[in-house]
Amino acid sequence: MGGKDEYAKAGVDYTKIEPFKMAMIEAGSRTLKFPNQRDVFIEEKSLGAHGVVFGYRGSHPHLWCKTQEGLGNKNWIAEWMYQHAGTGKTYYEGIGIDTALMAANDVICQGALPVVYTDEVAAGDSEWFDDEKRNQVLAESFYEACKMCRMALPAGESPALRYLIKARSPVKSAPSMSGSVTGIITPKERMVTGEKLTLGDHIIGATSSGLHANGISLVIKRALTLEDKFLHVLPNKRTLGEESLIPTRSYVKLVEALLDQDIDIHSFLAGTGSGISKIAYDKRPFTYRVKNWVDVPPLFRFMRELGVSLEDCLTTFNWGIGFYIFVPEEEVDRTLEAGWNAGYELFDLGQVEKGERCVIFEPEGITLYPPE
């Protein structure tokens, strides 16, 4: 008993962590059959051990794809709002979605469909886990992410890392959140490598829901200069905090729809870090001429009002497009139709041309270069 008390005093109190683990296990138990439609099955006898066993029971030659991604600083804003907004909400309704989709929206770029997700929520103290309301909201958010992606959440980790994680004031505590997605490519010929990207390809963009989870540090820095911080009301009548916490959009159904239509996809690209300049991700000497764009979300327009330069905005934020599809000209109409039928707003933004590796963003008359 003395040893247990001593460990709790050192910062790891399992009695406070256990309720969060139970909430996540309950949410995860409702996801176990989601990947069955992709012929992937969880071996439920393996649950609760040191790992989870799963397998493909279909008949096609297949490949596996795995990626690991972290949320970054977005839940710091949720913690700030939980402390200061005075609404009684935890503001974690979308945080599990954001965390899981950082990985899920990456794995689909290879033509893989997500089937298994494992998470880590690492806090700086055991006390963070001792909040029943937040536990339930966050666990349900992870469930919703798994439901929209049709992936199982069979295992996870929730350590208290007193000596590693410390939140910036005025937030008292905010965990580091990350996770890993396993996706399946079946049949294996569906794998998308980007090698087919070529001159004349059209750049098709799928709209974002807003900030997603890139550029958060810049938003926090600017928000803390305001008198009312994240409670500042934007022209659309939403607070800056609410606008920042709109959940990330999933593009899993979009990719699945395009693959099911056997569209000749030359490349997929998640619109995450590096903003619009990321369009020039391929190392070959291609120029990406963007001729058209979409309505810019209000949060990004507000960043410009706060004095963030146009170039910083375009190389930091997704600026309204969360996912890119590169297809030959003869596939443009079919791509747009398949996307819209799947519930996504797709736009033909421009083309790949011969030239130096850069993005010519004609709507703002600026040329962007990718980070080397």
C-alpha positions in Angstrom: 0.0 0.0 0.0 2.9 2.4 0.9 4.5 1.8 -2.5 1.2 2.7 -4.3 0.9 5.9 -2.3 4.5 6.8 -3.1 4.0 6.3 -6.8 0.9 8.4 -6.7 2.8 11.2 -5.0 5.4 10.9 -7.8 2.7 11.8 -10.3 1.2 8.5 -11.4 -2.1 7.8 -9.7 -3.8 4.9 -11.4 -7.1 5.4 -9.5 -7.4 8.8 -11.3 -6.3 7.4 -14.7 -8.6 4.4 -14.7 -11.9 6.2 -15.3 -10.5 7.7 -18.6 -9.3 4.2 -19.6 -12.7 2.7 -19.0 -14.4 5.4 -21.0 -12.0 4.8 -23.9 -12.5 1.0 -23.7 -16.2 1.4 -23.7 -16.1 3.6 -26.8 -13.6 1.4 -28.5 -15.8 -1.7 -27.9 -18.4 -0.1 -30.1 -16.0 0.2 -33.0 -14.7 -3.3 -33.3 -16.9 -4.3 -36.2 -16.4 -1.2 -38.3 -13.6 -2.6 -40.5 -15.6 -5.8 -41.3 -17.0 -4.1 -44.4 -13.4 -4.0 -45.7 -13.0 -7.7 -44.8 -10.8 -6.9 -41.8 -11.7 -8.6 -38.5 -10.5 -8.0 -35.0 -9.7 -11.2 -33.1 -11.7 -10.3 -29.9 -9.9 -12.9 -27.8 -6.7 -10.8 -28.2 -8.3 -7.7 -26.6 -6.9 -6.7 -23.3 -3.5 -8.2 -23.9 -0.3 -6.3 -24.8 -1.5 -5.8 -28.4 -4.4 -6.6 -30.7 -4.6 -9.2 -33.4 -6.5 -8.6 -36.6 -6.6 -10.0 -40.1 -7.9 -9.8 -43.6 -10.4 -12.5 -44.6 -11.0 -11.4 -48.2 -9.8 -13.0 -51.4 -7.8 -10.2 -53.0 -4.0 -9.8 -52.9 -3.6 -6.9 -50.6 -1.1 -4.5 -48.9 -1.0 -2.8 -45.5 -0.2 0.8 -44.9 0.6 2.4 -41.5 1.1 6.0 -40.4 1.6 7.8 -37.1 0.5 11.4 -36.5 0.1 13.7 -33.5 -2.6 16.4 -33.0 -0.2 19.1 -32.0 -1.5 22.0 -29.9 -5.2 22.1 -30.8 -6.5 20.7 -27.5 -4.7 23.6 -25.7 -7.5 25.8 -27.2 -10.1 23.4 -25.9 -8.6 23.5 -22.4 -8.5 27.3 -22.5 -12.2 27.4 -23.5 -13.1 24.9 -20.9 -11.5 27.1 -18.2 -12.7 30.5 -19.4 -15.8 30.3 -21.7 -18.2 29.7 -18.8 -20.6 27.6 -20.9 -20.2 24.3 -19.0 -18.9 22.6 -22.2 -15.6 20.8 -22.3 -14.9 21.8 -25.9 -13.5 18.3 -26.5 -16.3 17.3 -28.8 -14.1 17.4 -31.9 -10.7 16.7 -30.4 -10.8 12.9 -30.8 -11.9 13.4 -34.4 -9.0 15.8 -35.0 -6.5 13.4 -33.5 -7.6 10.4 -35.4 -8.1 12.1 -38.7 -4.5 13.5 -38.7 -3.5 9.9 -39.3 -6.5 8.7 -41.2 -6.3 11.5 -43.8 -2.7 10.7 -44.4 -3.0 6.9 -44.8 -5.6 7.3 -47.6 -3.0 9.2 -49.7 -1.6 5.8 -50.6 -4.9 4.5 -51.6 -5.3 2.6 -48.3 -8.6 2.6 -46.4 -8.3 2.8 -42.5 -9.2 -0.3 -40.6 -7.5 0.0 -37.1 -6.6 3.0 -35.0 -4.6 3.0 -31.7 -4.3 6.2 -29.6 -2.1 7.7 -27.0 -3.3 10.5 -24.6 -0.3 11.5 -22.5 -1.0 14.0 -19.8 1.5 15.8 -17.5 -0.4 14.7 -14.4 -2.9 12.0 -13.3 -5.4 14.7 -12.3 -6.1 15.6 -15.9 -7.7 12.2 -16.3 -9.9 12.7 -13.3 -12.7 14.6 -15.1 -15.7 12.4 -15.9 -17.4 14.9 -18.2 -14.4 15.5 -20.3 -13.6 11.7 -20.4 -16.9 10.9 -21.8 -16.9 13.7 -24.4 -13.4 12.9 -25.6 -14.1 9.1 -25.8 -17.2 9.7 -27.8 -15.3 12.0 -30.1 -12.8 9.1 -30.8 -15.8 6.9 -31.4 -17.3 9.3 -34.0 -13.9 9.5 -35.8 -13.8 5.7 -36.0 -17.4 5.5 -37.2 -16.9 8.0 -40.1 -13.7 6.2 -41.1 -14.9 2.6 -40.5 -12.0 1.7 -38.4 -11.7 -0.1 -35.0 -10.2 1.4 -31.9 -9.1 -1.8 -30.0 -6.2 -0.5 -27.9 -4.5 2.7 -26.6 -2.3 4.2 -24.0 -2.8 6.9 -21.4 0.3 7.7 -19.4 0.9 10.4 -16.9 4.3 12.1 -17.8 4.9 14.6 -15.1 8.6 15.1 -16.0 7.9 15.6 -19.7 4.6 17.4 -20.3 3.8 20.8 -19.0 1.1 23.1 -20.4 1.7 26.8 -21.0 -0.2 29.1 -18.6 -3.0 30.0 -18.3 -4.0 26.4 -19.2 -3.5 24.2 -16.2 -3.0 20.9 -18.0 -3.2 19.7 -21.6 -2.3 16.2 -22.8 -0.2 15.4 -25.9 -2.4 13.4 -28.2 -1.4 11.1 -31.1 -2.2 7.9 -32.7 -1.5 5.3 -35.4 -3.7 4.1 -38.3 -3.4 0.9 -40.2 -5.0 0.9 -43.6 -5.5 -1.8 -46.2 -5.0 -1.6 -49.9 -7.2 -4.1 -51.6 -6.8 -5.1 -54.3 -3.2 -4.1 -54.1 -3.3 -2.5 -57.6 -5.2 0.4 -56.0 -2.0 1.6 -54.4 -1.3 5.3 -55.2 2.3 6.3 -55.2 2.3 9.7 -56.9 4.7 8.3 -59.6 2.0 8.9 -62.3 1.8 12.6 -61.6 2.7 14.4 -64.8 2.4 17.5 -66.9 -1.2 18.5 -67.7 -2.7 16.9 -64.7 -5.5 18.8 -63.1 -5.4 19.8 -59.4 -8.8 19.0 -57.8 -9.4 20.3 -54.3 -11.9 19.2 -51.6 -12.9 21.9 -49.2 -11.8 21.9 -45.6 -14.1 22.5 -42.6 -11.9 25.2 -41.3 -8.6 25.3 -39.5 -8.3 21.5 -39.1 -5.1 21.0 -37.0 -2.3 22.9 -38.8 -1.2 26.4 -37.9 -2.6 26.1 -34.4 0.5 27.6 -32.8 0.2 30.7 -34.9 -3.5 31.1 -34.0 -2.7 30.7 -30.3 0.1 33.3 -30.5 -2.2 35.8 -32.2 -5.3 35.1 -30.0 -3.3 35.7 -26.8 -2.6 39.3 -28.0 -6.4 40.1 -28.0 -8.1 41.5 -25.0 -10.8 38.8 -25.0 -8.5 36.1 -26.3 -10.4 33.1 -27.7 -13.8 34.7 -26.7 -13.3 37.3 -29.4 -16.4 37.3 -31.6 -15.8 36.9 -35.4 -18.1 38.5 -38.0 -20.0 35.2 -38.4 -21.0 35.5 -34.7 -18.9 32.6 -33.5 -16.0 33.1 -31.1 -12.5 32.6 -32.2 -12.2 29.6 -29.9 -15.3 27.9 -31.4 -14.1 28.6 -34.9 -10.7 27.2 -34.1 -12.2 24.0 -32.7 -14.4 23.0 -35.7 -13.5 19.3 -36.2 -11.2 18.2 -39.1 -13.1 16.9 -42.2 -12.6 13.2 -43.1 -11.7 12.4 -46.7 -11.9 8.7 -46.3 -15.3 8.3 -48.1 -14.1 10.6 -50.9 -11.0 8.4 -51.6 -13.1 5.3 -51.3 -15.6 6.6 -53.8 -12.9 7.6 -56.3 -11.2 4.2 -56.0 -14.6 2.3 -56.4 -15.2 4.3 -59.6 -11.8 3.1 -60.9 -10.8 6.7 -61.7 -7.2 7.0 -62.9 -5.8 8.8 -59.8 -2.2 10.1 -60.4 -1.8 11.4 -56.8 -3.5 12.2 -53.5 -2.3 14.8 -51.1 -3.6 15.8 -47.7 -3.7 19.6 -47.3 -1.9 19.8 -44.0 1.5 21.4 -43.0 3.0 24.0 -45.3 -0.4 25.2 -46.5 -0.8 25.8 -50.3 2.9 25.5 -50.9 2.6 21.8 -50.1 0.9 21.3 -53.5 4.4 21.3 -54.9 5.3 18.3 -52.8 6.8 16.3 -55.7 10.6 16.8 -56.1 10.4 17.0 -59.9 10.5 20.4 -61.7 6.8 20.9 -62.0 5.0 24.3 -61.7 1.5 24.1 -60.1 -0.6 26.9 -61.5 -3.7 27.5 -59.3 -6.2 29.5 -61.3 -9.3 29.2 -59.1 -10.0 29.0 -55.4 -12.8 28.6 -52.9 -14.3 30.9 -50.2 -11.7 31.4 -47.5 -12.9 30.3 -44.0 -13.5 33.3 -41.7 -10.7 32.3 -39.2 -8.1 32.7 -41.9 -9.5 36.1 -43.0 -9.3 37.2 -39.4 -5.6 36.1 -39.2 -5.0 38.6 -42.1 -6.8 41.3 -40.1 -4.5 40.6 -37.2 -1.6 41.4 -39.4 -0.4 37.9 -40.4 1.2 38.3 -43.9 -0.4 36.7 -46.9 2.6 34.5 -47.5 2.6 33.3 -43.9 -1.1 32.5 -44.2 -0.7 30.6 -47.5 2.2 28.6 -46.2 0.7 27.8 -42.8 -3.0 27.3 -43.2 -5.0 25.0 -45.6 -6.8 28.2 -46.7 -10.0 26.3 -47.4 -8.8 23.2 -49.2 -8.1 20.1 -47.1 -7.4 17.4 -49.7 -6.0 17.4 -53.2 -6.5 14.9 -56.1 -4.3 14.9 -59.2 -5.9 13.4 -62.3 -5.5 13.6 -66.1 -7.7 16.0 -67.9 -10.0 13.2 -69.2 -10.8 12.2 -65.6 -11.8 15.6 -64.3 -15.5 15.3 -64.9 -15.8 11.8 -63.4 -13.7 12.9 -60.4 -15.9 15.9 -59.7 -19.1 13.9 -60.1 -17.9 11.0 -57.9 -16.8 13.4 -55.2 -20.0 15.4 -55.2 -22.1 12.2 -55.1 -20.0 11.1 -52.0 -20.9 14.4 -50.3 -17.8 16.5 -50.9 -17.4 19.9 -52.5 -14.8 19.5 -55.2 -13.3 22.2 -57.4 -11.0 22.1 -60.4 -8.3 24.5 -59.2 -5.6 24.4 -61.9 -3.0 22.3 -63.7 0.5 21.0 -63.5 2.9 22.7 -65.9 6.5 22.5 -66.9 8.8 24.8 -65.0 10.5 25.3 -61.7 9.1 23.6 -58.6 6.7 26.1 -57.2 3.0 27.0 -56.8 1.8 30.0 -58.8 -1.3 31.1 -56.8 -3.0 33.4 -59.3 -6.0 34.4 -57.1 -3.6 36.3 -54.9 -0.9 36.9 -57.5 1.8 35.2 -55.4 4.4 32.5 -56.0 5.0 30.0 -53.2 8.0 27.6 -52.8 7.8 24.4 -50.8 10.1 24.0 -47.9 13.2 22.1 -48.9 
